[in-house]
């Protein structure tokens, strides 16, 4: 699926501008803050669930590279959940003020760099930057997975539309790094 125009087929060289995947449409900028508020109303611990899922994914990857880590404690998960909540609130507030996600590139980079506990989960030859980007890809998977769990609508078409909006937001978040 093409992430720029949501066509069911991936195009080559049709969307030559690299920021098209990162740019949110006017409908998405209008819809995303409401989706975020509804998600937090349904589950105030949404970000903690995301962090816990993220830690599980990283733990499985560490085990693959023979670098096991102890299971995260609840204080760590709640602290990182608060950091993720603060980070996502800032991004969604910017979207609400008609900013694009890639306009907040400094915040995205500082959030990725501040996660010192991310090191050591990938192969040793990867390096710190590649590990951080890989970990943020795992974060995007956890964000989408937890959003799917929270999304309960009777209208299937509306549900799929909101899921596409959320996936595009998460994709633009990760691809703008």
C-alpha positions as CSV (number, residue, x, y, z in Angstrom):
1,X,0.0,0.0,0.0
2,X,1.3,3.5,-0.9
3,X,1.6,5.5,2.3
4,X,1.6,8.8,0.4
5,X,-1.8,8.5,-1.4
6,X,-3.2,5.3,0.3
7,X,-3.5,3.5,-3.0
8,X,-3.6,-0.2,-2.6
9,X,-0.4,-0.5,-4.7
10,X,3.0,0.9,-4.0
11,X,4.2,3.3,-6.6
12,X,7.8,3.8,-7.7
13,X,9.1,7.3,-8.4
14,X,5.5,8.6,-8.5
15,X,5.9,10.5,-5.2
16,X,9.4,11.9,-5.6
17,X,9.1,14.3,-2.6
18,X,10.4,12.5,0.5
19,X,8.1,14.6,2.8
20,X,4.9,13.3,1.3
21,X,4.9,10.3,3.6
22,X,5.5,12.6,6.5
23,X,2.9,15.2,5.6
24,X,-0.6,14.8,7.2
25,X,-3.6,15.7,5.2
26,X,-6.1,18.4,6.4
27,X,-8.6,15.6,7.3
28,X,-5.9,13.8,9.4
29,X,-4.9,17.0,11.2
30,X,-8.5,17.6,12.1
31,X,-9.2,14.0,13.1
32,X,-6.0,13.1,15.0
33,X,-6.4,15.2,18.2
34,X,-9.9,13.9,18.7
35,X,-8.7,10.3,18.2
36,X,-5.9,10.9,20.7
37,X,-8.2,12.4,23.3
38,X,-10.7,9.5,22.9
39,X,-8.0,7.0,23.3
40,X,-6.7,8.6,26.5
41,X,-10.3,8.8,27.8
42,X,-10.9,5.1,27.2
43,X,-7.6,4.1,28.7
44,X,-5.5,6.6,30.7
45,X,-2.7,4.1,30.9
46,X,-2.5,3.8,27.1
47,X,1.2,4.9,27.1
48,X,2.2,2.6,29.8
49,X,0.7,-0.3,27.9
50,X,2.6,0.8,24.8
51,X,5.8,1.0,26.8
52,X,5.2,-2.5,28.2
53,X,4.6,-3.9,24.8
54,X,7.6,-2.1,23.5
55,X,9.8,-3.5,26.2
56,X,8.5,-7.0,25.4
57,X,9.4,-6.6,21.7
58,X,12.9,-5.3,22.7
59,X,13.3,-8.2,25.1
60,X,12.6,-10.7,22.4
61,X,15.1,-9.0,20.1
62,X,17.7,-9.0,22.9
63,X,17.2,-12.7,23.5
64,X,17.8,-13.3,19.7
65,X,21.2,-11.6,20.0
66,X,22.1,-13.3,23.3
67,X,21.9,-10.1,25.2
68,X,19.2,-10.9,27.7
69,X,17.7,-8.2,29.9
70,X,15.8,-8.4,33.1
71,X,12.0,-7.8,32.8
72,X,11.1,-4.1,33.3
73,X,9.7,-3.1,36.7
74,X,6.5,-1.2,37.1
75,X,8.2,2.1,38.1
76,X,10.3,2.1,35.0
77,X,7.3,1.4,32.8
78,X,5.2,4.1,34.4
79,X,8.1,6.6,34.2
80,X,8.7,5.9,30.5
81,X,4.9,5.9,29.9
82,X,4.7,9.4,31.3
83,X,7.6,10.5,29.1
84,X,5.9,9.0,26.1
85,X,2.6,10.6,27.0
86,X,4.3,14.0,27.3
87,X,6.0,13.5,24.0
88,X,2.9,12.4,22.1
89,X,0.8,15.2,23.7
90,X,3.3,17.8,22.4
91,X,3.2,16.2,18.9
92,X,-0.6,16.1,18.8
93,X,-0.9,19.7,20.2
94,X,1.4,20.7,17.3
95,X,-0.8,18.9,14.8
96,X,-3.9,20.6,16.3
97,X,-2.2,23.9,15.6
98,X,-1.8,22.9,12.0
99,X,1.9,22.0,12.2
100,X,3.2,19.0,10.5
101,X,4.9,16.2,12.4
102,X,8.3,16.7,10.7
103,X,8.2,20.4,11.9
104,X,8.9,18.9,15.4
105,X,12.0,17.0,14.2
106,X,14.1,18.5,17.1
107,X,11.7,17.0,19.7
108,X,11.7,13.7,17.8
109,X,15.4,13.5,17.7
110,X,15.8,14.5,21.4
111,X,13.3,11.9,22.4
112,X,15.1,9.2,20.4
113,X,18.5,10.2,21.8
114,X,17.3,10.4,25.4
115,X,16.4,6.7,25.5
116,X,19.7,5.5,26.8
117,X,18.3,2.1,27.8
118,X,17.7,1.3,24.2
119,X,21.3,0.3,23.5
120,X,22.4,-3.3,23.5
121,X,19.3,-4.9,21.9
122,X,20.6,-5.2,18.4
123,X,23.7,-6.8,16.9
124,X,26.9,-5.3,18.0
125,X,27.8,-4.1,14.5
126,X,24.7,-1.9,14.2
127,X,25.8,1.0,16.3
128,X,23.9,3.3,18.5
129,X,22.0,5.3,15.8
130,X,20.8,2.2,14.0
131,X,19.7,0.6,17.3
132,X,17.7,3.8,18.2
133,X,16.0,3.8,14.8
134,X,15.2,0.1,15.0
135,X,13.8,0.6,18.5
136,X,11.6,3.4,17.3
137,X,10.2,1.2,14.6
138,X,9.3,-1.3,17.4
139,X,7.7,1.6,19.2
140,X,5.6,2.3,16.1
141,X,4.4,-1.3,16.0
142,X,3.5,-1.1,19.7
143,X,1.6,2.2,19.2
144,X,-0.4,0.7,16.3
145,X,-1.1,-2.5,18.2
146,X,-2.3,-0.8,21.3
147,X,-4.5,1.6,19.3
148,X,-6.1,-1.3,17.5
149,X,-6.9,-2.8,20.9
150,X,-8.5,0.5,22.1
151,X,-10.5,1.1,18.9
152,X,-14.0,-0.3,19.4
153,X,-16.5,1.1,16.9
154,X,-19.5,-0.6,15.4
155,X,-19.1,1.0,12.0
156,X,-16.3,-1.0,10.2
157,X,-15.6,1.7,7.6
158,X,-15.1,4.4,10.3
159,X,-12.9,2.1,12.3
160,X,-10.7,1.3,9.3
161,X,-10.5,5.0,8.4
162,X,-9.4,6.0,11.9
163,X,-6.9,3.1,11.9
164,X,-5.4,4.4,8.6
165,X,-5.2,7.9,10.1
166,X,-3.4,6.6,13.2
167,X,-1.0,4.4,11.2
168,X,-0.1,7.3,8.9
169,X,0.5,9.5,12.0
170,X,2.8,6.9,13.5
171,X,4.5,6.3,10.1
172,X,5.1,10.0,9.7
173,X,6.5,10.2,13.3
174,X,9.1,7.5,12.7
175,X,9.9,8.5,9.1
176,X,10.6,12.1,10.0
177,X,13.7,11.0,12.0
